[in-house]
C-alpha cells in the first residue's frame, strides 16, 4: 500500500513539474524553430517526450485507480475520486486538444496549431497543479 501511495505522489509531482516546464518554456519556444528542420525537430520532440512522460503517466494512472482499493489510513475516498476526475480532464485534454495539435505541427509549423497548443495546455497545467495539491494534502493526512 505504501509503495502505491508514494508512487502516486512521485508521478504526480514529476508530471506537474514537466507540465509547468512545457507550458512556460518548451511550448512557447517551439515558435522559434525555423525552416525545414521544424518537422524533424517536432517528430523527435514527440518521440522523446513520450519516452519521458509515458511511464510517469502510466504509473500515475495505475496508482490512482489502485488507491480505490488500497487507500492508506487518512486518505479519503473523495480525495481519490477527485484525483481520478482530474486525470480524466488531463487525459481528455491530451487526446482531443494537445495530441491533434502536435500531429499538425509534425507536418510543419502552423501558427494556429501552435497557439492552440500553448493556450489549451493550461488545462493540463492547472489540472496537474491541482493534483499536486491533492496528493500533498493526502500525504499530510497520512503523516499527521
N, CA, C and O atoms as a GROMACS GRO file, in nm:
protein
  576
    1UNK      N    1   0.083  -0.120   0.000
    1UNK     CA    2   0.000   0.000   0.000
    1UNK      C    3   0.087   0.126   0.000
    1UNK      O    4   0.057   0.223  -0.070
    2UNK      N    5   0.195   0.124   0.078
    2UNK     CA    6   0.281   0.240   0.089
    2UNK      C    7   0.348   0.273  -0.045
    2UNK      O    8   0.358   0.390  -0.082
    3UNK      N    9   0.393   0.169  -0.117
    3UNK     CA   10   0.461   0.192  -0.245
    3UNK      C   11   0.364   0.250  -0.348
    3UNK      O   12   0.403   0.333  -0.430
    4UNK      N   13   0.238   0.208  -0.344
    4UNK     CA   14   0.137   0.262  -0.436
    4UNK      C   15   0.118   0.411  -0.408
    4UNK      O   16   0.118   0.493  -0.500
    5UNK      N   17   0.102   0.445  -0.282
    5UNK     CA   18   0.079   0.584  -0.244
    5UNK      C   19   0.200   0.672  -0.276
    5UNK      O   20   0.185   0.781  -0.330
    6UNK      N   21   0.319   0.624  -0.243
    6UNK     CA   22   0.441   0.702  -0.272
    6UNK      C   23   0.463   0.717  -0.422
    6UNK      O   24   0.508   0.821  -0.469
    7UNK      N   25   0.431   0.612  -0.498
    7UNK     CA   26   0.443   0.620  -0.645
    7UNK      C   27   0.345   0.722  -0.702
    7UNK      O   28   0.379   0.795  -0.795
    8UNK      N   29   0.224   0.726  -0.646
    8UNK     CA   30   0.124   0.824  -0.688
    8UNK      C   31   0.175   0.966  -0.665
    8UNK      O   32   0.166   1.051  -0.754
    9UNK      N   33   0.228   0.990  -0.547
    9UNK     CA   34   0.281   1.123  -0.515
    9UNK      C   35   0.395   1.159  -0.609
    9UNK      O   36   0.397   1.268  -0.665
   10UNK      N   37   0.491   1.068  -0.626
   10UNK     CA   38   0.607   1.096  -0.710
   10UNK      C   39   0.567   1.123  -0.855
   10UNK      O   40   0.612   1.222  -0.914
   11UNK      N   41   0.483   1.037  -0.912
   11UNK     CA   42   0.443   1.054  -1.052
   11UNK      C   43   0.368   1.185  -1.072
   11UNK      O   44   0.392   1.255  -1.171
   12UNK      N   45   0.279   1.218  -0.981
   12UNK     CA   46   0.202   1.341  -0.994
   12UNK      C   47   0.291   1.464  -0.983
   12UNK      O   48   0.279   1.556  -1.064
   13UNK      N   49   0.380   1.466  -0.885
   13UNK     CA   50   0.468   1.582  -0.870
   13UNK      C   51   0.562   1.597  -0.988
   13UNK      O   52   0.587   1.708  -1.035
   14UNK      N   53   0.616   1.485  -1.038
   14UNK     CA   54   0.704   1.492  -1.155
   14UNK      C   55   0.628   1.543  -1.278
   14UNK      O   56   0.679   1.629  -1.350
   15UNK      N   57   0.507   1.492  -1.301
   15UNK     CA   58   0.430   1.537  -1.417
   15UNK      C   59   0.390   1.683  -1.404
   15UNK      O   60   0.382   1.754  -1.505
   16UNK      N   61   0.365   1.729  -1.284
   16UNK     CA   62   0.333   1.870  -1.265
   16UNK      C   63   0.452   1.957  -1.303
   16UNK      O   64   0.436   2.058  -1.371
   17UNK      N   65   0.570   1.918  -1.260
   17UNK     CA   66   0.690   1.994  -1.295
   17UNK      C   67   0.716   1.994  -1.444
   17UNK      O   68   0.748   2.098  -1.502
   18UNK      N   69   0.702   1.878  -1.507
   18UNK     CA   70   0.722   1.868  -1.652
   18UNK      C   71   0.620   1.955  -1.725
   18UNK      O   72   0.655   2.023  -1.822
   19UNK      N   73   0.496   1.953  -1.680
   19UNK     CA   74   0.392   2.030  -1.747
   19UNK      C   75   0.415   2.181  -1.733
   19UNK      O   76   0.394   2.256  -1.829
   20UNK      N   77   0.458   2.224  -1.616
   20UNK     CA   78   0.490   2.367  -1.600
   20UNK      C   79   0.607   2.407  -1.690
   20UNK      O   80   0.606   2.515  -1.749
   21UNK      N   81   0.708   2.321  -1.700
   21UNK     CA   82   0.821   2.349  -1.789
   21UNK      C   83   0.772   2.360  -1.934
   21UNK      O   84   0.811   2.452  -2.007
   22UNK      N   85   0.688   2.265  -1.976
   22UNK     CA   86   0.635   2.269  -2.112
   22UNK      C   87   0.554   2.395  -2.135
   22UNK      O   88   0.564   2.458  -2.241
   23UNK      N   89   0.472   2.433  -2.037
   23UNK     CA   90   0.384   2.548  -2.052
   23UNK      C   91   0.460   2.679  -2.061
   23UNK      O   92   0.428   2.764  -2.144
   24UNK      N   93   0.560   2.696  -1.977
   24UNK     CA   94   0.629   2.825  -1.966
   24UNK      C   95   0.748   2.836  -2.060
   24UNK      O   96   0.780   2.945  -2.107
   25UNK      N   97   0.816   2.724  -2.086
   25UNK     CA   98   0.940   2.729  -2.164
   25UNK      C   99   0.927   2.657  -2.298
   25UNK      O  100   0.941   2.718  -2.404
   26UNK      N  101   0.899   2.529  -2.292
   26UNK     CA  102   0.910   2.444  -2.410
   26UNK      C  103   0.810   2.479  -2.521
   26UNK      O  104   0.850   2.503  -2.634
   27UNK      N  105   0.681   2.482  -2.489
   27UNK     CA  106   0.582   2.509  -2.593
   27UNK      C  107   0.597   2.648  -2.654
   27UNK      O  108   0.592   2.660  -2.777
   28UNK      N  109   0.616   2.754  -2.575
   28UNK     CA  110   0.635   2.884  -2.638
   28UNK      C  111   0.757   2.889  -2.730
   28UNK      O  112   0.754   2.956  -2.834
   29UNK      N  113   0.864   2.819  -2.694
   29UNK     CA  114   0.986   2.822  -2.776
   29UNK      C  115   0.973   2.744  -2.906
   29UNK      O  116   1.057   2.760  -2.994
   30UNK      N  117   0.872   2.660  -2.920
   30UNK     CA  118   0.852   2.589  -3.046
   30UNK      C  119   0.843   2.687  -3.163
   30UNK      O  120   0.886   2.657  -3.274
   31UNK      N  121   0.786   2.802  -3.136
   31UNK     CA  122   0.770   2.903  -3.241
   31UNK      C  123   0.901   2.962  -3.291
   31UNK      O  124   0.902   3.030  -3.393
   32UNK      N  125   1.010   2.937  -3.220
   32UNK     CA  126   1.140   2.990  -3.262
   32UNK      C  127   1.218   2.894  -3.352
   32UNK      O  128   1.320   2.932  -3.409
   33UNK      N  129   1.171   2.770  -3.363
   33UNK     CA  130   1.238   2.673  -3.451
   33UNK      C  131   1.194   2.704  -3.593
   33UNK      O  132   1.076   2.693  -3.627
   34UNK      N  133   1.289   2.743  -3.676
   34UNK     CA  134   1.255   2.791  -3.810
   34UNK      C  135   1.301   2.695  -3.919
   34UNK      O  136   1.390   2.612  -3.899
   35UNK      N  137   1.239   2.709  -4.034
   35UNK     CA  138   1.284   2.639  -4.153
   35UNK      C  139   1.238   2.495  -4.162
   35UNK      O  140   1.149   2.450  -4.090
   36UNK      N  141   1.304   2.424  -4.252
   36UNK     CA  142   1.266   2.286  -4.280
   36UNK      C  143   1.300   2.191  -4.167
   36UNK      O  144   1.250   2.079  -4.163
   37UNK      N  145   1.383   2.234  -4.075
   37UNK     CA  146   1.420   2.146  -3.963
   37UNK      C  147   1.307   2.133  -3.861
   37UNK      O  148   1.316   2.049  -3.771
   38UNK      N  149   1.202   2.214  -3.873
   38UNK     CA  150   1.095   2.208  -3.774
   38UNK      C  151   1.028   2.071  -3.771
   38UNK      O  152   1.003   2.018  -3.663
   39UNK      N  153   0.998   2.014  -3.888
   39UNK     CA  154   0.932   1.883  -3.891
   39UNK      C  155   1.017   1.778  -3.819
   39UNK      O  156   0.965   1.701  -3.738
   40UNK      N  157   1.144   1.776  -3.849
   40UNK     CA  158   1.235   1.680  -3.785
   40UNK      C  159   1.240   1.705  -3.634
   40UNK      O  160   1.237   1.611  -3.555
   41UNK      N  161   1.248   1.832  -3.597
   41UNK     CA  162   1.251   1.868  -3.455
   41UNK      C  163   1.124   1.821  -3.385
   41UNK      O  164   1.131   1.758  -3.279
   42UNK      N  165   1.009   1.851  -3.443
   42UNK     CA  166   0.881   1.818  -3.379
   42UNK      C  167   0.862   1.667  -3.368
   42UNK      O  168   0.812   1.619  -3.267
   43UNK      N  169   0.900   1.594  -3.471
   43UNK     CA  170   0.888   1.448  -3.466
   43UNK      C  171   0.975   1.391  -3.356
   43UNK      O  172   0.931   1.304  -3.280
   44UNK      N  173   1.099   1.438  -3.346
   44UNK     CA  174   1.189   1.392  -3.239
   44UNK      C  175   1.136   1.436  -3.102
   44UNK      O  176   1.143   1.361  -3.005
   45UNK      N  177   1.084   1.558  -3.096
   45UNK     CA  178   1.027   1.610  -2.972
   45UNK      C  179   0.915   1.520  -2.922
   45UNK      O  180   0.910   1.486  -2.803
   46UNK      N  181   0.825   1.480  -3.010
   46UNK     CA  182   0.713   1.396  -2.972
   46UNK      C  183   0.762   1.259  -2.924
   46UNK      O  184   0.714   1.206  -2.823
   47UNK      N  185   0.856   1.201  -2.997
   47UNK     CA  186   0.907   1.068  -2.962
   47UNK      C  187   0.978   1.071  -2.827
   47UNK      O  188   0.952   0.986  -2.741
   48UNK      N  189   1.066   1.168  -2.807
   48UNK     CA  190   1.143   1.174  -2.683
   48UNK      C  191   1.057   1.214  -2.563
   48UNK      O  192   1.077   1.165  -2.452
   49UNK      N  193   0.961   1.302  -2.586
   49UNK     CA  194   0.870   1.340  -2.478
   49UNK      C  195   0.788   1.220  -2.432
   49UNK      O  196   0.770   1.199  -2.312
   50UNK      N  197   0.739   1.142  -2.527
   50UNK     CA  198   0.663   1.022  -2.492
   50UNK      C  199   0.749   0.925  -2.411
   50UNK      O  200   0.700   0.863  -2.316
   51UNK      N  201   0.875   0.913  -2.447
   51UNK     CA  202   0.968   0.826  -2.374
   51UNK      C  203   0.980   0.868  -2.228
   51UNK      O  204   0.991   0.783  -2.139
   52UNK      N  205   0.977   0.999  -2.202
   52UNK     CA  206   0.990   1.050  -2.065
   52UNK      C  207   0.857   1.045  -1.991
   52UNK      O  208   0.850   0.994  -1.879
   53UNK      N  209   0.751   1.097  -2.053
   53UNK     CA  210   0.625   1.111  -1.979
   53UNK      C  211   0.538   0.986  -1.982
   53UNK      O  212   0.455   0.968  -1.893
   54UNK      N  213   0.554   0.902  -2.080
   54UNK     CA  214   0.470   0.782  -2.091
   54UNK      C  215   0.470   0.696  -1.964
   54UNK      O  216   0.363   0.667  -1.911
   55UNK      N  217   0.588   0.656  -1.915
   55UNK     CA  218   0.590   0.575  -1.793
   55UNK      C  219   0.533   0.649  -1.671
   55UNK      O  220   0.468   0.588  -1.586
   56UNK      N  221   0.556   0.779  -1.663
   56UNK     CA  222   0.504   0.856  -1.550
   56UNK      C  223   0.352   0.864  -1.554
   56UNK      O  224   0.285   0.847  -1.453
   57UNK      N  225   0.298   0.891  -1.673
   57UNK     CA  226   0.152   0.898  -1.688
   57UNK      C  227   0.090   0.761  -1.659
   57UNK      O  228  -0.014   0.752  -1.595
   58UNK      N  229   0.156   0.656  -1.708
   58UNK     CA  230   0.107   0.521  -1.680
   58UNK      C  231   0.107   0.490  -1.531
   58UNK      O  232   0.008   0.440  -1.478
   59UNK      N  233   0.217   0.520  -1.465
   59UNK     CA  234   0.228   0.495  -1.320
   59UNK      C  235   0.126   0.578  -1.243
   59UNK      O  236   0.064   0.530  -1.148
   60UNK      N  237   0.108   0.702  -1.286
   60UNK     CA  238   0.012   0.789  -1.217
   60UNK      C  239  -0.130   0.733  -1.231
   60UNK      O  240  -0.206   0.730  -1.134
   61UNK      N  241  -0.164   0.690  -1.351
   61UNK     CA  242  -0.298   0.636  -1.374
   61UNK      C  243  -0.323   0.506  -1.298
   61UNK      O  244  -0.427   0.490  -1.234
   62UNK      N  245  -0.228   0.414  -1.306
   62UNK     CA  246  -0.244   0.285  -1.238
   62UNK      C  247  -0.255   0.305  -1.087
   62UNK      O  248  -0.344   0.248  -1.023
   63UNK      N  249  -0.166   0.386  -1.031
   63UNK     CA  250  -0.169   0.404  -0.886
   63UNK      C  251  -0.293   0.481  -0.840
   63UNK      O  252  -0.344   0.457  -0.731
   64UNK      N  253  -0.342   0.572  -0.923
   64UNK     CA  254  -0.465   0.645  -0.888
   64UNK      C  255  -0.581   0.547  -0.872
   64UNK      O  256  -0.659   0.558  -0.777
   65UNK      N  257  -0.593   0.452  -0.964
   65UNK     CA  258  -0.702   0.355  -0.955
   65UNK      C  259  -0.678   0.252  -0.845
   65UNK      O  260  -0.773   0.208  -0.781
   66UNK      N  261  -0.553   0.213  -0.823
   66UNK     CA  262  -0.524   0.119  -0.714
   66UNK      C  263  -0.560   0.177  -0.578
   66UNK      O  264  -0.595   0.103  -0.486
   67UNK      N  265  -0.550   0.309  -0.566
   67UNK     CA  266  -0.586   0.373  -0.439
   67UNK      C  267  -0.734   0.357  -0.406
   67UNK      O  268  -0.774   0.375  -0.291
   68UNK      N  269  -0.816   0.325  -0.506
   68UNK     CA  270  -0.957   0.297  -0.478
   68UNK      C  271  -0.971   0.178  -0.383
   68UNK      O  272  -1.062   0.174  -0.300
   69UNK      N  273  -0.882   0.081  -0.396
   69UNK     CA  274  -0.890  -0.042  -0.317
   69UNK      C  275  -0.787  -0.048  -0.205
   69UNK      O  276  -0.805  -0.121  -0.108
   70UNK      N  277  -0.680   0.029  -0.218
   70UNK     CA  278  -0.573   0.023  -0.118
   70UNK      C  279  -0.536   0.163  -0.072
   70UNK      O  280  -0.426   0.212  -0.099
   71UNK      N  281  -0.629   0.226  -0.002
   71UNK     CA  282  -0.604   0.362   0.049
   71UNK      C  283  -0.532   0.354   0.182
   71UNK      O  284  -0.572   0.277   0.270
   72UNK      N  285  -0.427   0.431   0.199
   72UNK     CA  286  -0.364   0.439   0.331
   72UNK      C  287  -0.462   0.502   0.430
   72UNK      O  288  -0.548   0.582   0.390
   73UNK      N  289  -0.451   0.468   0.558
   73UNK     CA  290  -0.536   0.533   0.659
   73UNK      C  291  -0.518   0.685   0.652
   73UNK      O  292  -0.406   0.736   0.651
   74UNK      N  293  -0.629   0.755   0.647
   74UNK     CA  294  -0.625   0.900   0.639
   74UNK      C  295  -0.660   0.954   0.501
   74UNK      O  296  -0.700   1.069   0.488
   75UNK      N  297  -0.644   0.871   0.398
   75UNK     CA  298  -0.680   0.914   0.262
   75UNK      C  299  -0.828   0.888   0.241
   75UNK      O  300  -0.876   0.776   0.256
   76UNK      N  301  -0.899   0.992   0.207
   76UNK     CA  302  -1.044   0.984   0.187
   76UNK      C  303  -1.077   0.932   0.048
   76UNK      O  304  -1.006   0.961  -0.048
   77UNK      N  305  -1.185   0.856   0.037
   77UNK     CA  306  -1.231   0.810  -0.094
   77UNK      C  307  -1.259   0.930  -0.184
   77UNK      O  308  -1.229   0.926  -0.303
   78UNK      N  309  -1.314   1.036  -0.130
   78UNK     CA  310  -1.343   1.156  -0.210
   78UNK      C  311  -1.215   1.215  -0.269
   78UNK      O  312  -1.217   1.264  -0.382
   79UNK      N  313  -1.105   1.210  -0.196
   79UNK     CA  314  -0.978   1.260  -0.249
   79UNK      C  315  -0.934   1.176  -0.369
   79UNK      O  316  -0.889   1.230  -0.470
   80UNK      N  317  -0.946   1.045  -0.356
   80UNK     CA  318  -0.907   0.955  -0.465
   80UNK      C  319  -0.995   0.980  -0.587
   80UNK      O  320  -0.945   0.986  -0.700
   81UNK      N  321  -1.124   0.996  -0.566
   81UNK     CA  322  -1.216   1.018  -0.678
   81UNK      C  323  -1.192   1.153  -0.745
   81UNK      O  324  -1.198   1.163  -0.868
   82UNK      N  325  -1.163   1.255  -0.668
   82UNK     CA  326  -1.130   1.386  -0.726
   82UNK      C  327  -1.002   1.373  -0.809
   82UNK      O  328  -0.993   1.429  -0.918
   83UNK      N  329  -0.904   1.301  -0.757
   83UNK     CA  330  -0.779   1.280  -0.831
   83UNK      C  331  -0.802   1.210  -0.963
   83UNK      O  332  -0.743   1.247  -1.064
   84UNK      N  333  -0.887   1.108  -0.962
   84UNK     CA  334  -0.919   1.037  -1.086
   84UNK      C  335  -0.994   1.129  -1.182
   84UNK      O  336  -0.971   1.125  -1.303
   85UNK      N  337  -1.083   1.211  -1.130
   85UNK     CA  338  -1.153   1.308  -1.214
   85UNK      C  339  -1.057   1.406  -1.281
   85UNK      O  340  -1.073   1.438  -1.398
   86UNK      N  341  -0.958   1.452  -1.206
   86UNK     CA  342  -0.858   1.542  -1.264
   86UNK      C  343  -0.776   1.470  -1.371
   86UNK      O  344  -0.741   1.528  -1.473
   87UNK      N  345  -0.745   1.341  -1.347
   87UNK     CA  346  -0.675   1.264  -1.450
   87UNK      C  347  -0.759   1.253  -1.577
   87UNK      O  348  -0.706   1.261  -1.688
   88UNK      N  349  -0.890   1.235  -1.560
   88UNK     CA  350  -0.978   1.228  -1.677
   88UNK      C  351  -0.972   1.358  -1.757
   88UNK      O  352  -0.967   1.355  -1.880
   89UNK      N  353  -0.972   1.471  -1.688
   89UNK     CA  354  -0.959   1.601  -1.756
   89UNK      C  355  -0.827   1.606  -1.832
   89UNK      O  356  -0.824   1.648  -1.948
   90UNK      N  357  -0.719   1.565  -1.768
   90UNK     CA  358  -0.586   1.567  -1.830
   90UNK      C  359  -0.583   1.477  -1.953
   90UNK      O  360  -0.537   1.518  -2.060
   91UNK      N  361  -0.632   1.354  -1.939
   91UNK     CA  362  -0.627   1.259  -2.050
   91UNK      C  363  -0.715   1.303  -2.166
   91UNK      O  364  -0.675   1.289  -2.282
   92UNK      N  365  -0.834   1.355  -2.137
   92UNK     CA  366  -0.922   1.402  -2.244
   92UNK      C  367  -0.861   1.523  -2.315
   92UNK      O  368  -0.866   1.533  -2.437
   93UNK      N  369  -0.805   1.614  -2.238
   93UNK     CA  370  -0.739   1.730  -2.298
   93UNK      C  371  -0.623   1.686  -2.386
   93UNK      O  372  -0.605   1.736  -2.497
   94UNK      N  373  -0.545   1.592  -2.337
   94UNK     CA  374  -0.432   1.540  -2.414
   94UNK      C  375  -0.480   1.478  -2.545
   94UNK      O  376  -0.427   1.509  -2.652
   95UNK      N  377  -0.579   1.391  -2.536
   95UNK     CA  378  -0.626   1.317  -2.653
   95UNK      C  379  -0.694   1.405  -2.757
   95UNK      O  380  -0.676   1.386  -2.877
   96UNK      N  381  -0.773   1.502  -2.710
   96UNK     CA  382  -0.856   1.578  -2.804
   96UNK      C  383  -0.805   1.718  -2.835
   96UNK      O  384  -0.853   1.781  -2.930
   97UNK      N  385  -0.711   1.768  -2.758
   97UNK     CA  386  -0.658   1.903  -2.784
   97UNK      C  387  -0.509   1.900  -2.818
   97UNK      O  388  -0.470   1.944  -2.926
   98UNK      N  389  -0.425   1.850  -2.727
   98UNK     CA  390  -0.281   1.861  -2.747
   98UNK      C  391  -0.228   1.765  -2.854
   98UNK      O  392  -0.152   1.807  -2.941
   99UNK      N  393  -0.266   1.638  -2.850
   99UNK     CA  394  -0.213   1.542  -2.948
   99UNK      C  395  -0.249   1.583  -3.092
   99UNK      O  396  -0.162   1.580  -3.178
  100UNK      N  397  -0.374   1.621  -3.120
  100UNK     CA  398  -0.402   1.664  -3.258
  100UNK      C  399  -0.318   1.785  -3.302
  100UNK      O  400  -0.278   1.793  -3.418
  101UNK      N  401  -0.291   1.878  -3.212
  101UNK     CA  402  -0.209   1.994  -3.249
  101UNK      C  403  -0.064   1.953  -3.270
  101UNK      O  404   0.002   2.004  -3.360
  102UNK      N  405  -0.014   1.862  -3.188
  102UNK     CA  406   0.122   1.810  -3.209
  102UNK      C  407   0.131   1.741  -3.345
  102UNK      O  408   0.231   1.755  -3.415
  103UNK      N  409   0.028   1.666  -3.382
  103UNK     CA  410   0.028   1.598  -3.511
  103UNK      C  411   0.028   1.697  -3.627
  103UNK      O  412   0.096   1.674  -3.728
  104UNK      N  413  -0.044   1.805  -3.615
  104UNK     CA  414  -0.041   1.910  -3.718
  104UNK      C  415   0.098   1.969  -3.726
  104UNK      O  416   0.152   1.988  -3.835
  105UNK      N  417   0.157   1.999  -3.610
  105UNK     CA  418   0.291   2.058  -3.607
  105UNK      C  419   0.397   1.963  -3.662
  105UNK      O  420   0.500   2.008  -3.713
  106UNK      N  421   0.375   1.832  -3.653
  106UNK     CA  422   0.470   1.735  -3.707
  106UNK      C  423   0.476   1.742  -3.859
  106UNK      O  424   0.572   1.693  -3.920
  107UNK      N  425   0.375   1.802  -3.921
  107UNK     CA  426   0.375   1.820  -4.067
  107UNK      C  427   0.444   1.950  -4.109
  107UNK      O  428   0.471   1.972  -4.227
  108UNK      N  429   0.472   2.036  -4.012
  108UNK     CA  430   0.534   2.166  -4.037
  108UNK      C  431   0.474   2.268  -3.944
  108UNK      O  432   0.362   2.252  -3.896
  109UNK      N  433   0.548   2.374  -3.918
  109UNK     CA  434   0.499   2.473  -3.822
  109UNK      C  435   0.370   2.537  -3.872
  109UNK      O  436   0.359   2.576  -3.988
  110UNK      N  437   0.275   2.548  -3.782
  110UNK     CA  438   0.146   2.609  -3.810
  110UNK      C  439   0.115   2.704  -3.694
  110UNK      O  440   0.103   2.660  -3.580
  111UNK      N  441   0.102   2.832  -3.724
  111UNK     CA  442   0.082   2.934  -3.620
  111UNK      C  443  -0.042   2.904  -3.537
  111UNK      O  444  -0.038   2.912  -3.414
  112UNK      N  445  -0.152   2.870  -3.603
  112UNK     CA  446  -0.276   2.844  -3.531
  112UNK      C  447  -0.266   2.723  -3.440
  112UNK      O  448  -0.311   2.727  -3.325
  113UNK      N  449  -0.208   2.615  -3.490
  113UNK     CA  450  -0.192   2.494  -3.409
  113UNK      C  451  -0.102   2.522  -3.289
  113UNK      O  452  -0.128   2.475  -3.178
  114UNK      N  453   0.004   2.598  -3.312
  114UNK     CA  454   0.095   2.633  -3.203
  114UNK      C  455   0.023   2.716  -3.097
  114UNK      O  456   0.037   2.690  -2.978
  115UNK      N  457  -0.054   2.813  -3.140
  115UNK     CA  458  -0.127   2.899  -3.047
  115UNK      C  459  -0.225   2.817  -2.963
  115UNK      O  460  -0.231   2.833  -2.841
  116UNK      N  461  -0.302   2.730  -3.029
  116UNK     CA  462  -0.398   2.646  -2.956
  116UNK      C  463  -0.326   2.551  -2.861
  116UNK      O  464  -0.374   2.526  -2.750
  117UNK      N  465  -0.212   2.497  -2.903
  117UNK     CA  466  -0.134   2.408  -2.816
  117UNK      C  467  -0.094   2.480  -2.687
  117UNK      O  468  -0.112   2.427  -2.578
  118UNK      N  469  -0.039   2.599  -2.701
  118UNK     CA  470   0.007   2.674  -2.584
  118UNK      C  471  -0.111   2.711  -2.494
  118UNK      O  472  -0.104   2.695  -2.372
  119UNK      N  473  -0.219   2.759  -2.553
  119UNK     CA  474  -0.334   2.802  -2.473
  119UNK      C  475  -0.405   2.682  -2.409
  119UNK      O  476  -0.437   2.685  -2.291
  120UNK      N  477  -0.428   2.577  -2.488
  120UNK     CA  478  -0.504   2.463  -2.435
  120UNK      C  479  -0.424   2.384  -2.332
  120UNK      O  480  -0.483   2.314  -2.248
  121UNK      N  481  -0.293   2.393  -2.336
  121UNK     CA  482  -0.212   2.321  -2.238
  121UNK      C  483  -0.233   2.373  -2.096
  121UNK      O  484  -0.200   2.305  -1.999
  122UNK      N  485  -0.289   2.494  -2.083
  122UNK     CA  486  -0.320   2.545  -1.950
  122UNK      C  487  -0.419   2.453  -1.878
  122UNK      O  488  -0.418   2.446  -1.755
  123UNK      N  489  -0.504   2.384  -1.953
  123UNK     CA  490  -0.598   2.289  -1.891
  123UNK      C  491  -0.519   2.183  -1.814
  123UNK      O  492  -0.549   2.156  -1.697
  124UNK      N  493  -0.420   2.125  -1.879
  124UNK     CA  494  -0.339   2.021  -1.813
  124UNK      C  495  -0.253   2.080  -1.702
  124UNK      O  496  -0.237   2.019  -1.597
  125UNK      N  497  -0.198   2.198  -1.726
  125UNK     CA  498  -0.112   2.261  -1.624
  125UNK      C  499  -0.190   2.286  -1.496
  125UNK      O  500  -0.142   2.256  -1.387
  126UNK      N  501  -0.310   2.340  -1.509
  126UNK     CA  502  -0.394   2.365  -1.391
  126UNK      C  503  -0.437   2.233  -1.327
  126UNK      O  504  -0.432   2.219  -1.205
  127UNK      N  505  -0.481   2.137  -1.409
  127UNK     CA  506  -0.528   2.009  -1.354
  127UNK      C  507  -0.415   1.936  -1.281
  127UNK      O  508  -0.438   1.881  -1.173
  128UNK      N  509  -0.294   1.934  -1.338
  128UNK     CA  510  -0.184   1.867  -1.270
  128UNK      C  511  -0.143   1.944  -1.144
  128UNK      O  512  -0.104   1.883  -1.044
  129UNK      N  513  -0.151   2.074  -1.148
  129UNK     CA  514  -0.121   2.153  -1.028
  129UNK      C  515  -0.220   2.121  -0.916
  129UNK      O  516  -0.181   2.107  -0.800
  130UNK      N  517  -0.347   2.109  -0.952
  130UNK     CA  518  -0.448   2.071  -0.854
  130UNK      C  519  -0.424   1.930  -0.801
  130UNK      O  520  -0.444   1.903  -0.683
  131UNK      N  521  -0.382   1.840  -0.890
  131UNK     CA  522  -0.349   1.704  -0.846
  131UNK      C  523  -0.232   1.706  -0.748
  131UNK      O  524  -0.233   1.632  -0.650
  132UNK      N  525  -0.133   1.791  -0.773
  132UNK     CA  526  -0.020   1.800  -0.680
  132UNK      C  527  -0.067   1.846  -0.542
  132UNK      O  528  -0.028   1.789  -0.440
  133UNK      N  529  -0.150   1.949  -0.541
  133UNK     CA  530  -0.204   1.995  -0.412
  133UNK      C  531  -0.283   1.883  -0.344
  133UNK      O  532  -0.275   1.866  -0.222
  134UNK      N  533  -0.357   1.808  -0.423
  134UNK     CA  534  -0.438   1.699  -0.369
  134UNK      C  535  -0.351   1.589  -0.308
  134UNK      O  536  -0.378   1.544  -0.197
  135UNK      N  537  -0.248   1.544  -0.382
  135UNK     CA  538  -0.165   1.435  -0.326
  135UNK      C  539  -0.084   1.483  -0.206
  135UNK      O  540  -0.057   1.405  -0.115
  136UNK      N  541  -0.047   1.611  -0.205
  136UNK     CA  542   0.022   1.664  -0.087
  136UNK      C  543  -0.073   1.671   0.032
  136UNK      O  544  -0.033   1.644   0.146
  137UNK      N  545  -0.197   1.707   0.008
  137UNK     CA  546  -0.299   1.707   0.113
  137UNK      C  547  -0.318   1.564   0.167
  137UNK      O  548  -0.328   1.543   0.288
  138UNK      N  549  -0.323   1.467   0.076
  138UNK     CA  550  -0.333   1.327   0.118
  138UNK      C  551  -0.213   1.290   0.206
  138UNK      O  552  -0.229   1.226   0.310
  139UNK      N  553  -0.095   1.329   0.163
  139UNK     CA  554   0.027   1.297   0.238
  139UNK      C  555   0.023   1.357   0.378
  139UNK      O  556   0.064   1.293   0.475
  140UNK      N  557  -0.026   1.480   0.388
  140UNK     CA  558  -0.038   1.544   0.519
  140UNK      C  559  -0.135   1.465   0.607
  140UNK      O  560  -0.110   1.444   0.726
  141UNK      N  561  -0.246   1.422   0.549
  141UNK     CA  562  -0.345   1.344   0.626
  141UNK      C  563  -0.286   1.211   0.672
  141UNK      O  564  -0.314   1.165   0.782
  142UNK      N  565  -0.205   1.149   0.586
  142UNK     CA  566  -0.146   1.018   0.620
  142UNK      C  567  -0.039   1.032   0.728
  142UNK      O  568  -0.030   0.950   0.819
  143UNK      N  569   0.042   1.136   0.716
  143UNK     CA  570   0.156   1.150   0.808
  143UNK      C  571   0.118   1.224   0.936
  143UNK      O  572   0.195   1.227   1.032
  144UNK      N  573  -0.002   1.282   0.937
  144UNK     CA  574  -0.049   1.350   1.058
  144UNK      C  575   0.011   1.483   1.071
  144UNK      O  576  -0.018   1.554   1.167
   0.00000   0.00000   0.00000
